[in-house]
Amino acid sequence: MASMNQSAEELLGQLVNHLMSLEHKCKSMASYFRNNYQEKYGIADFYAWCAQDLDKCVEHVTDYMKKSGTQVQLKEIERPFTEIYGEPIESLEYILKEDKCLSHLMHDIHEWANAKGDTGLKDFMHNEMIGPMSAWNEQIAEMIEKLHKANATQNLNELDKTFKSEISLIKQLREKKLI
């Protein structure tokens, strides 16, 4: 593979840093929910799992960069400044918003690669990043909708069951690389 264009390197560096920032937020959220909700809803474990998944995404992008002849230089990522993440459903809405920002960055990189004729980067972004991220965002949005419906019943057992069921489904889909 030829050496990577400096602009592509900078864009992928931004992507890696954004992924790492989101990973730190998920770790912080896992800690927050473990302290405040214990095992209720399975939300703490979900955010810990998300942090691990984001770490794998960072490795995937940095591996691509290394194969392209780039020295990967990561910035020091600021730790999340907040310790309060609201209720579990609110936190998922926040994460969905963050994921949409991440998706936008991925699309920008894809468009840049297309405009520059960098088919390797374009294909990597489309197949390895954008496709799974779009499916992930759809699944999270569906989960939030189901959780709002379960929450409307005011039955905490039903809400707990729905959370755990939806989180389990998302993990299974991600492990099978369907999202």
N, C-alpha and C positions, 0 to 999 in steps of 0.2 A: 504494500500500500504506500502511496506517495506521502510525503510530509504534508501535514495539515496546514491550511491557510491560517494566518494569524487571527483573522476575524472569526473564523470557525472555531478556533481554539478559545477565543474570548467568549463567544456565545455558549459553547459547551461548558466553559468554566462558570459562567453565570448559572447555567442549569444545575451543575453539581452543587454550587453554593446554595441555590434555592432548595434543592433536595435535602441538603444537610441541615439547613435552617428548619425545614418542616420536620425532619427527623428529630431534632432537638425539641421542637414544640410537642411532638407526640410523646417523647420520653417524659417531658414535664407534665403533660396531661395524664399519662399513665400514673405518675406519682401522685398527682392531685386527686385523681379518682380513687386510687387505692387507699389514700388517707381519708377521704371523705365518704366513700361509698363501699369500701371493702370489696367484696365479691359481687355486690349487687349489680345486676345487668351485664356483668362480664365486660364492662366498658374499660376498666383499667387494663385488663389483659389484651383487649382489642387495640388500645393505643400502644402498648408495648410491642405487640405483633406488627402494627403499622410502622413503628420505628425500625424494627428489624427489616421489614420489607423495603423501606426507603433506603436503608443502608445497602441492601442488595442492588437497588437502582443506581446508587452512587457508584458502586463497584462496576456495574454494567457500563455506565457511561465512561468511567475512567479507563476501563479495559479497552473500550473502543478508541479512546484518545491515545492510549499507549500504542495500540496496533497501528495507529495513523502516524506514529513517530513524534508524538507530542510529549513534552515533559509536563506532567500534571502538577499544577501548583494550586493548592487549595488555600482559601482565605480562612482566617480565624472567624468562626461563626459566633455571633452574639447569642448568648443564652436568652431564652424567653424572659421578658421582664415581668410578666404577670404570673401570679400564683393562683388566680381565680379564673375558672373556666365555665362557670355557670352550671346549669343542669346538663345531664348527658345528651339530651336531644339538641340543645343549643350548641354544645361542643361539636357535634357532628355537622351541624349547619355551618359552623365556623370552618371546620376542616374541608367541607365541600367548597366553600368560598376560596380557601387557600389552594385547593386542588385545581380549581378553575383558573386561578392566576398561573399556576404551574403549567397547565394545559396551554394557556395563551403563549407562554414563553416557548414551549415545545413547537407550537404552530409557527411562531416567528422564526425559529431556527430552521424548520422545514421549508418555509417560504424562502428564506435567505439561501439555503442550499439549492433549491430549485432555480432561483434566479441566477445563481453563480454556476449552475451546471455541475454541482457536486453530488453526483448520483449516489455515491456511497453514503454520505451523510443524510441525504434526503431519504434513502431507503431505510437507514438505521432509525431515523426519527419516526418515519411512518410506521414501520413494522414493529419496532422494539419499544417505542415510547408512546406515540400518540394513540395508536389503536388500543393498547391495554389501558391507557389513562382514560380514554373516552368511555370504555366499557366500565371501568372502575367508578367513574363519576355517575354514570347512569344507575349503577347498583346502589351506590350510597344515597342518591336522590330517592330511589324506590324505598330503601330502608327507612329513610327519614319520614316519608309519607306513611308507611305502615306503622311507624312508632307514634306519629301524631294521632293516627286512628286509635291505636291501643291506649294512648295516654288520655284520649277523650273519654274513655270508659271509666276513668278514675279507678281502675282495678290494677293495683300495683303488681299483683302476681301475673296478670296478663301482659303488662308492660315488660316485666322482667323476662318472661318466657319469649316474648317477641324480640326483645333485644338479643337474647342469647341465640335464638334461632337464626336471626338475620346475620349476626356476626359470624356464626358458624358457616352459613352459606357463603358469605363473602370470602372467608378464609379458604373454603374448599374450591371456589371458583378461581381464586388467585393462585393456589397451589397447582391447579391444573392448567394454569396460564390462559384461562378463558377470560380473565379480566386483568 
